[in-house]
Amino acid sequence: MSRRRIIAGNWKMNKTPSEAKALIEELKPLVVNPDVDVVYCVPAIDLTTAIEATKGTNVSIGAENMYFEESGAYTGEISPNMLTDIGVKYVIIGHSERREYFAETDATVNKKVIKAFEHGITPIICCGETLEQREQGITLDWIRMQIKIAFQNVTADQAKEAVIAYEPIWAIGTGKTATAEQAEEVCAGIREVIGEIYDDATAAAIRIQYGGSMNASNAAELLSKPNIDGGLIGGASLKADFGKIVNA
Ligand code: PEP
């Protein structure tokens, strides 16, 4: 089964709206590739600008977070309706930085995933182990648990549309990339657990990205692996290198 590639940038807390517009203009000619879904996940305040600036291009816009309630007294949060109203198509859920600094858990990840699907937003669901967990030899057990919780009460039809980002925490923003073999081993394990939760068709359909210091020089090797369908890119999504990754 051939899965469509998906390369997503995670801008994190970078770029003002005017800087976002300039970066999108700079990247415009570099990210054209009809065989790849290209997504920029941008800070909430940049979303409207990014949607306007990418109109008529092959780029979709995603949020970096979203709350799991429809509306109400949740100061500082953004609801799914607010995202869909302006044309946001994707949302990153459970990035390790949100888990570390903003107390997100597997349980809140699951609530957000369910809410995203209810609103037709594609979740990019992050999972990943710490260096300590890798050294303890529990990487796959940990990831299997994260995936099982994230997908509770998610239907097979919804799961087929989901994107999972495998991001070893020790590789995020550190310049240390997982080897293509390490990344493939975990991405294959994720596909296996999706097959156990649902069925072979769902496992074959779901798209799995690698994330963690992916750049223009290591992308081609990582993306050549059979279970790696794309990348979630932090640092390198803020420069022209991103175009090289899209075309790797
Ligand atoms: C990320 O933030 O999801 C990420 C992978 O960052 P970086 O590419 O900078 O390691």
Residues whose N, C-alpha, C, O or C-beta is under 5 A from the ligand:
A	BS01	PEP	N10 A171 I172 G173 T174 G211 G212 S213 M214 L232 I233 G234 G235 A236
